[in-house]
Amino acid sequence: MSRRLDPKAVVSIVYVAAMFMAAMDATIVNVALRTISGDLGVAPAAAGSINIGYLVSLAVVIPVAGWLGDRWGTKRVFLLALGAFTAASALCGTAGSISELTLYRVLQGAGGGLLTPVGMAMLFRTFPPQERAKVSRTLVLPIAVAPALGPIVSGLLVDALSWRWIFYINLPIGAFALLFGLLYLREHAEPGAGRLDWAGFLLSAPGFALAVYALSEGAAHGWGSPVIVGAVAAGLLLLAALVFVELRVAQPMLNLRLLGDRLFRTMGLVSVCSAAGLLGMLYVFPLMYQEARQASALETGLTTFPEALGLMLASQLVPWSYQRFGPRRLVCAALLGAIVVFAALALSGQDSNPWGLRALMFGIGVTLGHAVGAVQVASFANVPPPSMGRASTLFTVQNRLGSALGVAVLAAVLSALGPAASGAAEAGPADLTAYRIALFGAAAFLLIGLSFALTIRDADAAATMRKRAPSRPADDAVPAAGK
């Protein structure tokens, strides 16, 4: 029966279901932290450990994901990761203490860290380069809708049932994806995967863990704190050693030589900056909105949700716009549009029309949706199938660090710029200066990304674009550009 199912449809269904669950989990917990801390009898600050454990666990396992998928098979590793994530979600719902919940979140993070790069490798091995623009329609659900739904679903479940249901909601999704994948996914392993690069793993695991911990906790503990300074110093030292080692190993765990491809390198830099700007904005704006309007978490989530709708619309347009304009013009125009919208958002205030703010969030989704979609299509244009697992791992590592960097930098801006950042209650109109500066900082990340995007060459991404028949001499430039 499995042969009657299109392999492309199978991979798309399993990938979307699994990544929807994992992506929603990344934001669904934040709204419930205060309720969880009260129920488990700890201070709200202590409840933050359940997110830190999750993020650090992600950072540890992501670098090894590509090798695991190549060596043991993408189907096997993906489904094991999916099973671990789903089982850990069930355990999180049964936790009776903050230490138990933190442990189960670490297990959940380990499963989630493997899902993204292994799933992306499956997806891009299944779809040839010229069809990957259409894949953006598949990617949009987990990438856009799930994180935006997280705070809304969390608020509803916490109010109507219990915080434990924010974890139990993963069970039916995970069970479906696991069963469907077991029945219909095809296995793929790379014969030349080789042995595990132990030196790379032993350097990357603590290096990325310390870097993510420092970026996540720097604003809370203070960037001058001995713990944070030590984590930054040790993390940077280990990561520098990792680069030195990986460039000299025959079969590295993180294949940094892939950065020698101009298109993959440039798109990676654009992706890092876009992730930093978008995630930083999604961190700052809800705080600004709540400060300005004393809005509830649910109301804030509903205000930011149009960003996901804009991303969904962009995903439907990218297959056409990518072919019509090419990656360089499309990414540059999209980033420039997003910068303008970020600036408008930063200039908003207490008297701004809520529907105007929702329209701006929708505009962010449309613009950055085009940029993210085009980057994902073009990034892997010149990556051969045997290298797809390592390439998707490297791409995911860059994105995670970009996201963490954006939130860390903007959180530092908020913590450094006065009472609005500290959350101190004051009479009279709220001081939104710190939030506005932070949002301009998010726009600055996009501006840096735009400077990289200006160096994109469409000819490098020729494999992802439909070829035109050379019917006239003027058309000779098209095939020539693909050389």
Buried (B, 14 or more C-beta within 10 A) or exposed (E): EEEEBEBBEBBBBBBBBBBBBBBBBBBBBBBBBBBBBEBBEBEEEBBBBBBBBBBBBBBBBBBBBBBBBBBBBBBBBBBBBBBBBBBBBBBBBEBEEBBBBBBBBBBBBBBBBBBBBBBBBBBBBBBEBBEBBBBBBBBBBBBBBBBBBBBBBBBBBBEEEBBBBBBBBBBEBBBBBBEBBEEBBBEBBBEEBBEBBEBBBBBBBBBBBBBBBBBBBBBEBBBEBEEBBEBBEBBBEBBEBBEEBBEEBEBBBBBBEBBEBEBBBBBBBBBBBBBBBBBBBBBBBBBBBBBBBEBEBBBBBBBBBBBBBBBBBBBEBBBEBBBEBBBBBBBBBBBBBBBBBBBBBBEBEEEBEEEEBBBBBBBBBBBBBBBBBBBBBBBBBBBEBBBBBBBBBBBBBBBBBBBBBBBBBBBBBBBBBEEBBEEEEEEEEBBBEBBBBBBBBBBBBBBBBBEBBEEBBBBBBBBBBEEEEEEEEEEEEBEEBEE
